[in-house]
Amino acid sequence: MDQQKLIALLMQQEYVPGEWLGAQLSVTRDGVRKAVEALRQAGWAVESAQGRGYRLVPPKNAVWPS
């Protein structure tokens, strides 16, 4: 899976549903879960919330682009 694309999709909004991510990346929700876990293993802070989806957690003092 293209991790760069996953990161770009996660940066688009506060929470991104796993089902939507799977459709955009042409993988199952389980594939999304595994890709998110790989990002976490690579040092990315990705939060998940049941019923909401996934989001990148910005580092302290970070400013999101407008």
ABEGO torsion letter per residue (X at the ends): XBAAAAAAAAAABABBBAAAAAAAAGBBAAAAAAAAAAAAAAGBBBBBBBGAEBBBBBBBGBBBBX
